[in-house]
């Protein structure tokens, strides 16, 4: 029975399929793409982040609300299989937004003034978390 109702990426013909217009999976995807709020667990967020753009599970969003955000780094590390060091974290934040010696903002988000406070708060919070010894650490 499962073979008749599941979505198999190897067998699916997408838009070339005669049932595409009535397909439950693609109907659900069209609804997802119009969604304003998507609720997902950390693992799905991590998997979605690793997928190519044409295969994303979730629609594009400007905001991600992470319940239990303190556990997000652990869940993503488990999904992705890597650990982010202080140096890498600083590199990422500096790529997003950095204040130059002259006091001007540089980086990928330098033209998004409304995001400055959020980036700066998250950078400070990440420093606190990354500088705090974790249980079981030497």
KEBA-353267 format. One record per residue: residue number from 1; residue in three letters; x, y, z of N, C-alpha, C in turn. Coordinates in pm, 1 decimal. Layout:
BEGIN
<i NUM	aa ALA	n.xx X	n.yy Y	n.zz Z	ca.xx X	ca.yy Y	ca.zz Z	c.xx X	c.yy Y	c.zz Z>
...
***
This chain:
BEGIN
<i 1	aa UNK	n.xx 81.7	n.yy -119.2	n.zz 0.0	ca.xx 0.0	ca.yy 0.0	ca.zz 0.0	c.xx 86.3	c.yy 125.9	c.zz 0.0>
<i 2	aa UNK	n.xx 194.9	n.yy 123.8	n.zz 80.3	ca.xx 279.8	ca.yy 241.8	ca.zz 91.3	c.xx 334.4	c.yy 283.4	c.zz -45.6>
<i 3	aa UNK	n.xx 367.6	n.yy 187.2	n.zz -128.8	ca.xx 420.4	ca.yy 217.6	ca.zz -262.5	c.xx 322.4	c.yy 299.9	c.zz -345.5>
<i 4	aa UNK	n.xx 193.3	n.yy 284.2	n.zz -318.7	ca.xx 92.8	ca.yy 353.5	ca.zz -398.6	c.xx 66.3	c.yy 496.7	c.zz -350.1>
<i 5	aa UNK	n.xx 105.8	n.yy 528.5	n.zz -225.1	ca.xx 74.7	ca.yy 662.1	ca.zz -172.9	c.xx 197.6	c.yy 744.8	c.zz -138.0>
<i 6	aa UNK	n.xx 316.0	n.yy 685.4	n.zz -141.7	ca.xx 436.6	ca.yy 759.1	ca.zz -103.1	c.xx 493.5	c.yy 837.3	c.zz -221.5>
<i 7	aa UNK	n.xx 578.6	n.yy 934.6	n.zz -188.7	ca.xx 646.7	ca.yy 1013.2	ca.zz -291.2	c.xx 789.7	c.yy 962.8	c.zz -302.4>
<i 8	aa UNK	n.xx 822.8	n.yy 901.9	n.zz -412.5	ca.xx 955.7	ca.yy 845.6	ca.zz -434.3	c.xx 1031.4	c.yy 934.9	c.zz -533.0>
<i 9	aa UNK	n.xx 1134.8	n.yy 1005.0	n.zz -486.9	ca.xx 1205.1	ca.yy 1096.5	ca.zz -576.6	c.xx 1268.0	c.yy 1029.0	c.zz -698.0>
<i 10	aa UNK	n.xx 1301.0	n.yy 900.8	n.zz -686.5	ca.xx 1360.4	ca.yy 830.8	ca.zz -800.9	c.xx 1257.8	c.yy 795.9	c.zz -907.8>
<i 11	aa UNK	n.xx 1132.4	n.yy 776.0	n.zz -868.1	ca.xx 1028.6	ca.yy 735.4	ca.zz -962.9	c.xx 940.0	c.yy 851.9	c.zz -1006.2>
<i 12	aa UNK	n.xx 940.0	n.yy 960.6	n.zz -932.7	ca.xx 850.7	ca.yy 1073.5	ca.zz -961.4	c.xx 892.5	c.yy 1146.2	c.zz -1089.2>
<i 13	aa UNK	n.xx 796.0	n.yy 1175.9	n.zz -1173.2	ca.xx 822.3	ca.yy 1247.0	ca.zz -1298.7	c.xx 789.4	c.yy 1395.9	c.zz -1286.8>
<i 14	aa UNK	n.xx 753.6	n.yy 1441.1	n.zz -1166.7	ca.xx 719.9	ca.yy 1579.9	ca.zz -1139.2	c.xx 612.1	c.yy 1628.6	c.zz -1236.1>
<i 15	aa UNK	n.xx 636.8	n.yy 1737.9	n.zz -1304.2	ca.xx 536.0	ca.yy 1799.7	ca.zz -1391.0	c.xx 504.8	c.yy 1715.5	c.zz -1514.9>
<i 16	aa UNK	n.xx 590.1	n.yy 1620.8	n.zz -1546.9	ca.xx 567.1	ca.yy 1535.1	ca.zz -1662.4	c.xx 467.1	c.yy 1423.0	c.zz -1632.5>
<i 17	aa UNK	n.xx 435.5	n.yy 1405.9	n.zz -1505.5	ca.xx 343.9	ca.yy 1299.0	ca.zz -1463.6	c.xx 200.0	c.yy 1337.8	c.zz -1496.5>
<i 18	aa UNK	n.xx 121.4	n.yy 1241.5	n.zz -1542.8	ca.xx -18.3	ca.yy 1265.3	ca.zz -1574.9	c.xx -103.6	c.yy 1298.3	c.zz -1452.5>
<i 19	aa UNK	n.xx -55.4	n.yy 1266.9	n.zz -1333.6	ca.xx -129.6	ca.yy 1292.1	ca.zz -1209.8	c.xx -77.7	c.yy 1414.4	c.zz -1134.5>
<i 20	aa UNK	n.xx 13.5	n.yy 1487.5	n.zz -1193.4	ca.xx 76.2	ca.yy 1601.7	ca.zz -1125.1	c.xx -27.5	c.yy 1698.6	c.zz -1068.3>
<i 21	aa UNK	n.xx -128.6	n.yy 1733.4	n.zz -1142.7	ca.xx -230.0	ca.yy 1829.2	ca.zz -1098.5	c.xx -311.0	c.yy 1781.8	c.zz -979.4>
<i 22	aa UNK	n.xx -323.4	n.yy 1650.6	n.zz -960.4	ca.xx -401.1	ca.yy 1595.9	ca.zz -849.3	c.xx -312.0	c.yy 1536.5	c.zz -741.0>
<i 23	aa UNK	n.xx -183.7	n.yy 1541.5	n.zz -760.9	ca.xx -89.0	ca.yy 1478.4	ca.zz -668.8	c.xx -94.9	c.yy 1545.9	c.zz -531.3>
<i 24	aa UNK	n.xx -118.9	n.yy 1464.3	n.zz -426.8	ca.xx -127.2	ca.yy 1517.2	ca.zz -291.2	c.xx 3.2	c.yy 1584.6	c.zz -250.6>
<i 25	aa UNK	n.xx 114.7	n.yy 1521.8	n.zz -283.0	ca.xx 245.5	ca.yy 1576.4	ca.zz -244.9	c.xx 267.1	c.yy 1715.7	c.zz -304.3>
<i 26	aa UNK	n.xx 242.6	n.yy 1730.1	n.zz -434.4	ca.xx 266.0	ca.yy 1860.3	ca.zz -497.0	c.xx 159.5	c.yy 1962.2	c.zz -459.6>
<i 27	aa UNK	n.xx 40.9	n.yy 1915.7	n.zz -431.1	ca.xx -62.7	ca.yy 2005.3	ca.zz -380.0	c.xx -20.1	c.yy 2060.6	c.zz -244.2>
<i 28	aa UNK	n.xx 33.1	n.yy 1974.1	n.zz -159.2	ca.xx 82.6	ca.yy 2018.4	ca.zz -28.1	c.xx 199.5	c.yy 2114.2	c.zz -44.2>
<i 29	aa UNK	n.xx 289.2	n.yy 2085.3	n.zz -137.3	ca.xx 403.8	ca.yy 2175.0	ca.zz -160.5	c.xx 357.1	c.yy 2313.1	c.zz -205.1>
<i 30	aa UNK	n.xx 254.4	n.yy 2319.3	n.zz -289.7	ca.xx 202.4	ca.yy 2449.8	ca.zz -333.6	c.xx 145.2	c.yy 2526.1	c.zz -214.9>
<i 31	aa UNK	n.xx 79.0	n.yy 2456.2	n.zz -124.0	ca.xx 27.6	ca.yy 2522.1	ca.zz -3.1	c.xx 142.4	c.yy 2567.4	c.zz 86.6>
<i 32	aa UNK	n.xx 247.0	n.yy 2486.7	n.zz 97.4	ca.xx 362.6	ca.yy 2524.1	ca.zz 179.8	c.xx 425.7	c.yy 2651.7	c.zz 126.8>
<i 33	aa UNK	n.xx 435.5	n.yy 2659.8	n.zz -4.8	ca.xx 501.2	ca.yy 2776.9	ca.zz -64.0	c.xx 425.1	c.yy 2905.9	c.zz -36.4>
<i 34	aa UNK	n.xx 296.6	n.yy 2897.3	n.zz -9.7	ca.xx 215.9	ca.yy 3015.1	ca.zz 20.9	c.xx 204.0	c.yy 3038.2	c.zz 171.9>
<i 35	aa UNK	n.xx 259.3	n.yy 2948.4	n.zz 251.0	ca.xx 244.8	ca.yy 2957.9	ca.zz 396.9	c.xx 320.3	c.yy 3077.5	c.zz 452.2>
<i 36	aa UNK	n.xx 262.2	n.yy 3138.4	n.zz 553.5	ca.xx 328.8	ca.yy 3248.3	ca.zz 622.2	c.xx 403.1	c.yy 3198.6	c.zz 745.8>
<i 37	aa UNK	n.xx 359.8	n.yy 3086.8	n.zz 798.9	ca.xx 424.5	ca.yy 3028.7	ca.zz 916.4	c.xx 444.5	c.yy 2879.9	c.zz 890.8>
<i 38	aa UNK	n.xx 565.6	n.yy 2832.8	n.zz 915.4	ca.xx 596.7	ca.yy 2692.0	ca.zz 904.6	c.xx 653.4	c.yy 2648.6	c.zz 1039.5>
<i 39	aa UNK	n.xx 599.1	n.yy 2543.4	n.zz 1095.2	ca.xx 647.9	ca.yy 2489.3	ca.zz 1221.6	c.xx 725.9	c.yy 2362.6	c.zz 1189.4>
<i 40	aa UNK	n.xx 850.5	n.yy 2358.2	n.zz 1233.5	ca.xx 934.9	ca.yy 2242.9	ca.zz 1202.5	c.xx 1031.4	c.yy 2218.7	c.zz 1318.3>
<i 41	aa UNK	n.xx 1077.5	n.yy 2096.5	n.zz 1328.4	ca.xx 1175.8	ca.yy 2067.5	ca.zz 1432.1	c.xx 1316.1	c.yy 2101.4	c.zz 1381.7>
<i 42	aa UNK	n.xx 1411.4	n.yy 2099.5	n.zz 1473.6	ca.xx 1548.5	ca.yy 2137.7	ca.zz 1439.9	c.xx 1607.8	c.yy 2050.7	c.zz 1329.7>
<i 43	aa UNK	n.xx 1578.9	n.yy 1923.1	n.zz 1333.2	ca.xx 1635.8	ca.yy 1832.3	ca.zz 1233.4	c.xx 1587.9	c.yy 1867.0	c.zz 1093.4>
<i 44	aa UNK	n.xx 1458.0	n.yy 1895.5	n.zz 1078.6	ca.xx 1406.5	ca.yy 1932.1	ca.zz 946.7	c.xx 1465.1	c.yy 2065.1	c.zz 898.9>
<i 45	aa UNK	n.xx 1485.0	n.yy 2158.7	n.zz 990.4	ca.xx 1547.3	ca.yy 2286.0	ca.zz 953.4	c.xx 1688.5	c.yy 2260.9	c.zz 901.4>
<i 46	aa UNK	n.xx 1761.6	n.yy 2172.8	n.zz 969.2	ca.xx 1897.4	ca.yy 2139.7	ca.zz 925.4	c.xx 1899.9	c.yy 2070.0	c.zz 791.2>
<i 47	aa UNK	n.xx 1810.9	n.yy 1975.8	n.zz 772.1	ca.xx 1803.6	ca.yy 1904.9	ca.zz 644.2	c.xx 1766.5	c.yy 2002.0	c.zz 533.2>
<i 48	aa UNK	n.xx 1668.8	n.yy 2087.9	n.zz 560.0	ca.xx 1625.8	ca.yy 2185.5	ca.zz 459.6	c.xx 1741.5	c.yy 2276.6	c.zz 418.6>
<i 49	aa UNK	n.xx 1823.0	n.yy 2316.3	n.zz 513.7	ca.xx 1935.1	ca.yy 2406.0	ca.zz 485.1	c.xx 2038.7	c.yy 2341.1	c.zz 394.0>
<i 50	aa UNK	n.xx 2048.6	n.yy 2208.7	n.zz 399.2	ca.xx 2148.3	ca.yy 2139.0	ca.zz 318.2	c.xx 2098.7	c.yy 2104.9	c.zz 177.5>
<i 51	aa UNK	n.xx 1969.3	n.yy 2115.9	n.zz 154.2	ca.xx 1913.7	ca.yy 2077.9	ca.zz 23.7	c.xx 1938.3	c.yy 2185.6	c.zz -81.1>
<i 52	aa UNK	n.xx 1950.6	n.yy 2146.4	n.zz -208.0	ca.xx 1960.8	ca.yy 2246.0	ca.zz -315.1	c.xx 1831.2	c.yy 2327.4	c.zz -323.4>
<i 53	aa UNK	n.xx 1840.0	n.yy 2447.6	n.zz -376.2	ca.xx 1724.8	ca.yy 2538.6	ca.zz -380.0	c.xx 1600.9	c.yy 2477.0	c.zz -444.2>
<i 54	aa UNK	n.xx 1617.7	n.yy 2395.3	n.zz -546.4	ca.xx 1501.2	ca.yy 2339.2	ca.zz -615.0	c.xx 1440.4	c.yy 2219.3	c.zz -541.3>
<i 55	aa UNK	n.xx 1499.0	n.yy 2181.9	n.zz -427.5	ca.xx 1448.4	ca.yy 2068.0	ca.zz -351.9	c.xx 1414.3	c.yy 2101.9	c.zz -207.6>
<i 56	aa UNK	n.xx 1411.4	n.yy 2229.4	n.zz -173.8	ca.xx 1386.2	ca.yy 2270.6	ca.zz -35.5	c.xx 1251.7	c.yy 2218.4	c.zz 13.3>
<i 57	aa UNK	n.xx 1246.6	n.yy 2185.0	n.zz 140.2	ca.xx 1122.3	ca.yy 2140.9	ca.zz 201.8	c.xx 1032.4	c.yy 2258.4	c.zz 234.2>
<i 58	aa UNK	n.xx 1092.8	n.yy 2371.1	n.zz 272.5	ca.xx 1018.2	ca.yy 2487.4	ca.zz 318.3	c.xx 1028.7	c.yy 2601.3	c.zz 218.0>
<i 59	aa UNK	n.xx 930.5	n.yy 2689.3	n.zz 218.6	ca.xx 938.4	ca.yy 2806.9	ca.zz 132.0	c.xx 1043.9	c.yy 2903.9	c.zz 184.3>
<i 60	aa UNK	n.xx 1086.2	n.yy 2998.0	n.zz 100.4	ca.xx 1179.0	ca.yy 3101.9	ca.zz 145.3	c.xx 1113.0	c.yy 3181.4	c.zz 255.6>
<i 61	aa UNK	n.xx 1190.4	n.yy 3221.6	n.zz 353.3	ca.xx 1136.2	ca.yy 3299.0	ca.zz 464.2	c.xx 1237.5	c.yy 3403.9	c.zz 505.6>
<i 62	aa UNK	n.xx 1188.4	n.yy 3514.6	n.zz 554.0	ca.xx 1276.5	ca.yy 3619.7	ca.zz 603.3	c.xx 1310.4	c.yy 3598.0	c.zz 749.3>
<i 63	aa UNK	n.xx 1226.3	n.yy 3523.0	n.zz 819.9	ca.xx 1243.4	ca.yy 3505.1	ca.zz 963.8	c.xx 1234.2	c.yy 3357.2	c.zz 997.3>
<i 64	aa UNK	n.xx 1322.4	n.yy 3312.6	n.zz 1083.6	ca.xx 1316.7	ca.yy 3177.1	ca.zz 1137.0	c.xx 1300.1	c.yy 3189.5	c.zz 1287.9>
<i 65	aa UNK	n.xx 1193.1	n.yy 3134.4	n.zz 1340.2	ca.xx 1170.3	ca.yy 3131.3	ca.zz 1484.4	c.xx 1208.3	c.yy 2991.6	c.zz 1531.1>
<i 66	aa UNK	n.xx 1307.4	n.yy 2983.9	n.zz 1617.8	ca.xx 1355.8	ca.yy 2854.3	ca.zz 1664.8	c.xx 1316.4	c.yy 2834.3	c.zz 1809.9>
<i 67	aa UNK	n.xx 1215.3	n.yy 2749.1	n.zz 1831.1	ca.xx 1178.5	ca.yy 2712.3	ca.zz 1967.0	c.xx 1293.0	c.yy 2629.3	c.zz 2023.7>
<i 68	aa UNK	n.xx 1320.3	n.yy 2645.8	n.zz 2150.4	ca.xx 1432.9	ca.yy 2576.3	ca.zz 2211.7	c.xx 1561.5	c.yy 2609.6	c.zz 2136.0>
<i 69	aa UNK	n.xx 1579.2	n.yy 2736.8	n.zz 2103.2	ca.xx 1694.1	ca.yy 2780.7	ca.zz 2024.4	c.xx 1828.3	c.yy 2742.3	c.zz 2082.9>
<i 70	aa UNK	n.xx 1834.6	n.yy 2727.4	n.zz 2214.7	ca.xx 1961.0	ca.yy 2688.0	ca.zz 2276.9	c.xx 2005.4	c.yy 2548.5	c.zz 2232.1>
<i 71	aa UNK	n.xx 1914.1	n.yy 2469.1	n.zz 2180.6	ca.xx 1947.8	ca.yy 2334.6	ca.zz 2134.3	c.xx 1971.2	c.yy 2329.4	c.zz 1983.4>
<i 72	aa UNK	n.xx 1951.7	n.yy 2442.0	n.zz 1914.5	ca.xx 1963.1	ca.yy 2442.8	ca.zz 1768.7	c.xx 2103.2	c.yy 2404.9	c.zz 1722.3>
<i 73	aa UNK	n.xx 2206.4	n.yy 2459.1	n.zz 1786.9	ca.xx 2342.3	ca.yy 2427.9	ca.zz 1743.9	c.xx 2372.0	c.yy 2278.5	c.zz 1756.7>
<i 74	aa UNK	n.xx 2324.5	n.yy 2216.3	n.zz 1863.1	ca.xx 2346.6	ca.yy 2072.3	ca.zz 1881.0	c.xx 2273.2	c.yy 1993.1	c.zz 1772.9>
<i 75	aa UNK	n.xx 2147.7	n.yy 2028.7	n.zz 1747.6	ca.xx 2068.9	ca.yy 1955.9	ca.zz 1647.1	c.xx 2130.5	c.yy 1971.4	c.zz 1508.1>
<i 76	aa UNK	n.xx 2173.5	n.yy 2092.3	n.zz 1474.0	ca.xx 2233.3	ca.yy 2112.9	ca.zz 1342.4	c.xx 2368.1	c.yy 2043.2	c.zz 1331.2>
<i 77	aa UNK	n.xx 2444.2	n.yy 2042.3	n.zz 1438.8	ca.xx 2571.4	ca.yy 1970.6	ca.zz 1438.7	c.xx 2548.3	c.yy 1822.7	c.zz 1414.6>
<i 78	aa UNK	n.xx 2444.5	n.yy 1768.9	n.zz 1478.1	ca.xx 2411.6	ca.yy 1628.2	ca.zz 1457.5	c.xx 2372.5	c.yy 1602.3	c.zz 1312.2>
<i 79	aa UNK	n.xx 2295.5	n.yy 1692.7	n.zz 1252.1	ca.xx 2249.9	ca.yy 1676.0	ca.zz 1113.9	c.xx 2363.6	c.yy 1695.1	c.zz 1014.5>
<i 80	aa UNK	n.xx 2439.3	n.yy 1799.6	n.zz 1034.7	ca.xx 2542.4	ca.yy 1837.3	ca.zz 937.6	c.xx 2671.9	c.yy 1762.0	c.zz 962.8>
<i 81	aa UNK	n.xx 2698.6	n.yy 1733.1	n.zz 1088.8	ca.xx 2819.0	ca.yy 1658.2	ca.zz 1122.2	c.xx 2943.0	c.yy 1744.3	c.zz 1133.2>
<i 82	aa UNK	n.xx 2928.0	n.yy 1869.4	n.zz 1173.0	ca.xx 3045.3	ca.yy 1953.0	ca.zz 1192.7	c.xx 3027.0	c.yy 2037.6	c.zz 1317.4>
<i 83	aa UNK	n.xx 3137.9	n.yy 2087.3	n.zz 1366.4	ca.xx 3136.2	ca.yy 2172.3	ca.zz 1484.0	c.xx 3186.8	c.yy 2309.8	c.zz 1443.7>
<i 84	aa UNK	n.xx 3118.7	n.yy 2412.2	n.zz 1491.4	ca.xx 3158.5	ca.yy 2549.3	ca.zz 1457.4	c.xx 3236.6	c.yy 2607.2	c.zz 1573.7>
<i 85	aa UNK	n.xx 3355.9	n.yy 2652.3	n.zz 1546.1	ca.xx 3441.8	ca.yy 2709.7	ca.zz 1649.2	c.xx 3414.6	c.yy 2859.3	c.zz 1663.7>
<i 86	aa UNK	n.xx 3469.9	n.yy 2919.1	n.zz 1767.1	ca.xx 3459.0	ca.yy 3064.0	ca.zz 1785.4	c.xx 3509.8	c.yy 3137.7	c.zz 1661.7>
<i 87	aa UNK	n.xx 3621.1	n.yy 3091.9	n.zz 1607.6	ca.xx 3681.4	ca.yy 3157.6	ca.zz 1492.2	c.xx 3587.6	c.yy 3155.4	c.zz 1372.1>
<i 88	aa UNK	n.xx 3526.2	n.yy 3039.7	n.zz 1346.9	ca.xx 3433.7	ca.yy 3027.3	ca.zz 1233.7	c.xx 3309.8	c.yy 3112.9	c.zz 1257.2>
<i 89	aa UNK	n.xx 3259.5	n.yy 3112.1	n.zz 1380.2	ca.xx 3142.8	ca.yy 3192.9	ca.zz 1412.9	c.xx 3173.5	c.yy 3341.0	c.zz 1388.6>
<i 90	aa UNK	n.xx 3288.1	n.yy 3387.4	n.zz 1435.1	ca.xx 3326.7	ca.yy 3527.1	ca.zz 1413.4	c.xx 3340.2	c.yy 3558.3	c.zz 1265.0>
<i 91	aa UNK	n.xx 3394.9	n.yy 3465.2	n.zz 1190.2	ca.xx 3409.2	ca.yy 3483.8	ca.zz 1045.9	c.xx 3271.9	c.yy 3501.6	c.zz 979.9>
<i 92	aa UNK	n.xx 3176.8	n.yy 3415.7	n.zz 1017.4	ca.xx 3042.5	ca.yy 3423.2	ca.zz 959.9	c.xx 2976.6	c.yy 3556.6	c.zz 995.1>
<i 93	aa UNK	n.xx 2981.5	n.yy 3595.1	n.zz 1121.9	ca.xx 2919.7	ca.yy 3721.0	ca.zz 1162.0	c.xx 2987.1	c.yy 3839.4	c.zz 1093.3>
<i 94	aa UNK	n.xx 3118.6	n.yy 3833.7	n.zz 1077.6	ca.xx 3187.7	ca.yy 3943.5	ca.zz 1008.7	c.xx 3152.3	c.yy 3949.4	c.zz 860.5>
<i 95	aa UNK	n.xx 3122.5	n.yy 3834.8	n.zz 800.9	ca.xx 3076.5	ca.yy 3834.3	ca.zz 661.7	c.xx 2937.2	c.yy 3897.1	c.zz 650.8>
<i 96	aa UNK	n.xx 2854.2	n.yy 3871.4	n.zz 751.7	ca.xx 2719.3	ca.yy 3928.1	ca.zz 750.7	c.xx 2722.2	c.yy 4077.4	c.zz 779.6>
<i 97	aa UNK	n.xx 2789.8	n.yy 4115.1	n.zz 885.3	ca.xx 2787.4	ca.yy 4254.6	ca.zz 928.5	c.xx 2906.5	c.yy 4282.1	c.zz 1018.5>
<i 98	aa UNK	n.xx 2981.6	n.yy 4384.6	n.zz 982.8	ca.xx 3099.7	ca.yy 4421.0	ca.zz 1060.6	c.xx 3110.8	c.yy 4572.5	c.zz 1062.5>
<i 99	aa UNK	n.xx 3147.5	n.yy 4627.0	n.zz 1177.4	ca.xx 3169.4	ca.yy 4771.0	ca.zz 1188.2	c.xx 3316.4	c.yy 4795.7	c.zz 1158.3>
<i 100	aa UNK	n.xx 3343.0	n.yy 4880.5	n.zz 1059.2	ca.xx 3480.8	ca.yy 4910.1	ca.zz 1021.1	c.xx 3545.5	c.yy 5002.6	c.zz 1124.9>
<i 101	aa UNK	n.xx 3674.6	n.yy 5024.8	n.zz 1111.2	ca.xx 3746.8	ca.yy 5115.2	ca.zz 1200.8	c.xx 3689.4	c.yy 5255.5	c.zz 1195.8>
<i 102	aa UNK	n.xx 3627.7	n.yy 5291.6	n.zz 1084.0	ca.xx 3569.4	ca.yy 5425.0	ca.zz 1067.7	c.xx 3425.7	c.yy 5432.0	c.zz 1119.2>
<i 103	aa UNK	n.xx 3373.8	n.yy 5320.0	n.zz 1171.3	ca.xx 3238.7	ca.yy 5318.7	ca.zz 1225.9	c.xx 3128.9	c.yy 5294.1	c.zz 1124.2>
<i 104	aa UNK	n.xx 3165.1	n.yy 5255.3	n.zz 1002.4	ca.xx 3063.3	ca.yy 5225.5	ca.zz 901.8	c.xx 3041.5	c.yy 5074.3	c.zz 896.2>
<i 105	aa UNK	n.xx 2921.2	n.yy 5036.8	n.zz 856.6	ca.xx 2887.6	ca.yy 4895.5	ca.zz 847.7	c.xx 2932.0	c.yy 4839.6	c.zz 713.3>
<i 106	aa UNK	n.xx 2990.9	n.yy 4720.7	n.zz 718.7	ca.xx 3033.5	ca.yy 4648.8	ca.zz 599.0	c.xx 2976.3	c.yy 4507.7	c.zz 607.7>
<i 107	aa UNK	n.xx 2971.5	n.yy 4438.1	n.zz 496.2	ca.xx 2926.1	ca.yy 4299.2	ca.zz 495.1	c.xx 2801.7	c.yy 4280.4	c.zz 411.1>
<i 108	aa UNK	n.xx 2758.8	n.yy 4156.6	n.zz 401.9	ca.xx 2645.3	ca.yy 4119.7	ca.zz 317.5	c.xx 2516.2	c.yy 4190.5	c.zz 357.6>
<i 109	aa UNK	n.xx 2501.2	n.yy 4223.4	n.zz 485.7	ca.xx 2378.4	ca.yy 4287.4	ca.zz 533.0	c.xx 2395.4	c.yy 4436.8	c.zz 557.3>
<i 110	aa UNK	n.xx 2502.5	n.yy 4495.0	n.zz 504.8	ca.xx 2531.1	ca.yy 4635.6	ca.zz 534.2	c.xx 2424.0	c.yy 4731.6	c.zz 481.6>
<i 111	aa UNK	n.xx 2343.8	n.yy 4688.5	n.zz 386.9	ca.xx 2236.6	ca.yy 4774.1	ca.zz 334.7	c.xx 2101.0	c.yy 4743.5	c.zz 399.7>
<i 112	aa UNK	n.xx 2099.4	n.yy 4649.5	n.zz 489.9	ca.xx 1974.5	ca.yy 4609.5	ca.zz 557.1	c.xx 1974.6	c.yy 4662.9	c.zz 699.9>
<i 113	aa UNK	n.xx 1958.5	n.yy 4792.5	n.zz 711.5	ca.xx 1970.4	ca.yy 4859.8	ca.zz 841.1	c.xx 1876.5	c.yy 4803.5	c.zz 946.7>
<i 114	aa UNK	n.xx 1759.7	n.yy 4758.4	n.zz 906.0	ca.xx 1664.7	ca.yy 4704.6	ca.zz 1004.0	c.xx 1713.6	c.yy 4574.4	c.zz 1067.5>
<i 115	aa UNK	n.xx 1812.0	n.yy 4508.3	n.zz 1007.6	ca.xx 1864.1	ca.yy 4383.7	ca.zz 1062.6	c.xx 1983.2	c.yy 4403.8	c.zz 1156.2>
<i 116	aa UNK	n.xx 2040.1	n.yy 4522.8	n.zz 1158.9	ca.xx 2159.0	ca.yy 4546.6	ca.zz 1241.3	c.xx 2139.3	c.yy 4505.0	c.zz 1386.3>
<i 117	aa UNK	n.xx 2031.9	n.yy 4550.6	n.zz 1453.0	ca.xx 2015.8	ca.yy 4513.2	ca.zz 1594.7	c.xx 2008.2	c.yy 4361.3	c.zz 1615.0>
<i 118	aa UNK	n.xx 1935.2	n.yy 4291.8	n.zz 1528.5	ca.xx 1920.7	ca.yy 4146.2	ca.zz 1543.6	c.xx 2054.6	c.yy 4075.6	c.zz 1525.6>
<i 119	aa UNK	n.xx 2132.3	n.yy 4116.0	n.zz 1424.8	ca.xx 2262.2	ca.yy 4053.4	ca.zz 1401.2	c.xx 2355.1	c.yy 4080.9	c.zz 1519.3>
<i 120	aa UNK	n.xx 2356.9	n.yy 4205.3	n.zz 1566.3	ca.xx 2445.7	ca.yy 4240.7	ca.zz 1676.5	c.xx 2407.7	c.yy 4167.1	c.zz 1805.1>
<i 121	aa UNK	n.xx 2278.2	n.yy 4154.7	n.zz 1832.6	ca.xx 2233.7	ca.yy 4082.7	ca.zz 1952.8	c.xx 2271.9	c.yy 3935.2	c.zz 1942.2>
<i 122	aa UNK	n.xx 2249.6	n.yy 3875.6	n.zz 1825.9	ca.xx 2282.2	ca.yy 3734.0	ca.zz 1809.1	c.xx 2431.6	c.yy 3709.6	c.zz 1813.1>
<i 123	aa UNK	n.xx 2508.6	n.yy 3802.9	n.zz 1762.5	ca.xx 2653.8	ca.yy 3788.9	ca.zz 1770.5	c.xx 2697.7	c.yy 3790.8	c.zz 1916.2>
<i 124	aa UNK	n.xx 2643.3	n.yy 3883.2	n.zz 1993.7	ca.xx 2677.7	ca.yy 3891.4	ca.zz 2136.1	c.xx 2633.1	c.yy 3765.3	c.zz 2209.6>
<i 125	aa UNK	n.xx 2513.7	n.yy 3718.6	n.zz 2180.6	ca.xx 2462.8	ca.yy 3596.7	ca.zz 2245.4	c.xx 2549.1	c.yy 3476.1	c.zz 2209.3>
<i 126	aa UNK	n.xx 2592.6	n.yy 3468.4	n.zz 2084.9	ca.xx 2676.0	ca.yy 3354.5	ca.zz 2044.7	c.xx 2810.1	c.yy 3359.0	c.zz 2116.1>
<i 127	aa UNK	n.xx 2861.9	n.yy 3478.6	n.zz 2138.8	ca.xx 2988.3	ca.yy 3490.0	ca.zz 2212.9	c.xx 2970.5	c.yy 3436.5	c.zz 2354.8>
<i 128	aa UNK	n.xx 2858.8	n.yy 3470.9	n.zz 2417.6	ca.xx 2832.1	ca.yy 3423.1	ca.zz 2553.3	c.xx 2823.9	c.yy 3271.3	c.zz 2553.5>
<i 129	aa UNK	n.xx 2750.9	n.yy 3214.5	n.zz 2457.2	ca.xx 2735.5	ca.yy 3069.2	ca.zz 2451.1	c.xx 2868.2	c.yy 3001.6	c.zz 2419.1>
<i 130	aa UNK	n.xx 2940.2	n.yy 3052.7	n.zz 2321.3	ca.xx 3065.0	ca.yy 2989.2	ca.zz 2281.1	c.xx 3174.3	c.yy 3005.0	c.zz 2385.4>
<i 131	aa UNK	n.xx 3166.4	n.yy 3108.4	n.zz 2466.4	ca.xx 3267.4	ca.yy 3129.5	ca.zz 2570.1	c.xx 3233.2	c.yy 3058.3	c.zz 2700.2>
<i 132	aa UNK	n.xx 3113.0	n.yy 2999.5	n.zz 2707.9	ca.xx 3070.5	ca.yy 2928.3	ca.zz 2828.3	c.xx 3112.5	c.yy 2782.2	c.zz 2816.8>
<i 133	aa UNK	n.xx 3185.6	n.yy 2732.4	n.zz 2916.3	ca.xx 3224.7	ca.yy 2590.7	ca.zz 2910.5	c.xx 3100.2	c.yy 2502.2	c.zz 2909.1>
<i 134	aa UNK	n.xx 3101.0	n.yy 2401.7	n.zz 2822.3	ca.xx 2989.3	ca.yy 2308.7	ca.zz 2809.9	c.xx 3010.1	c.yy 2190.9	c.zz 2905.4>
<i 135	aa UNK	n.xx 2900.6	n.yy 2130.2	n.zz 2947.1	ca.xx 2907.9	ca.yy 2014.0	ca.zz 3035.5	c.xx 2991.9	c.yy 1906.0	c.zz 2969.8>
<i 136	aa UNK	n.xx 3080.9	n.yy 1849.3	n.zz 3045.0	ca.xx 3167.0	ca.yy 1742.4	ca.zz 2991.3	c.xx 3289.9	c.yy 1793.8	c.zz 2920.0>
<i 137	aa UNK	n.xx 3305.0	n.yy 1926.8	n.zz 2909.0	ca.xx 3423.6	ca.yy 1982.6	ca.zz 2843.9	c.xx 3534.1	c.yy 1999.1	c.zz 2947.2>
<i 138	aa UNK	n.xx 3659.5	n.yy 1992.0	n.zz 2904.6	ca.xx 3771.2	ca.yy 2006.7	ca.zz 2999.4	c.xx 3779.0	c.yy 2148.6	c.zz 3051.9>
***
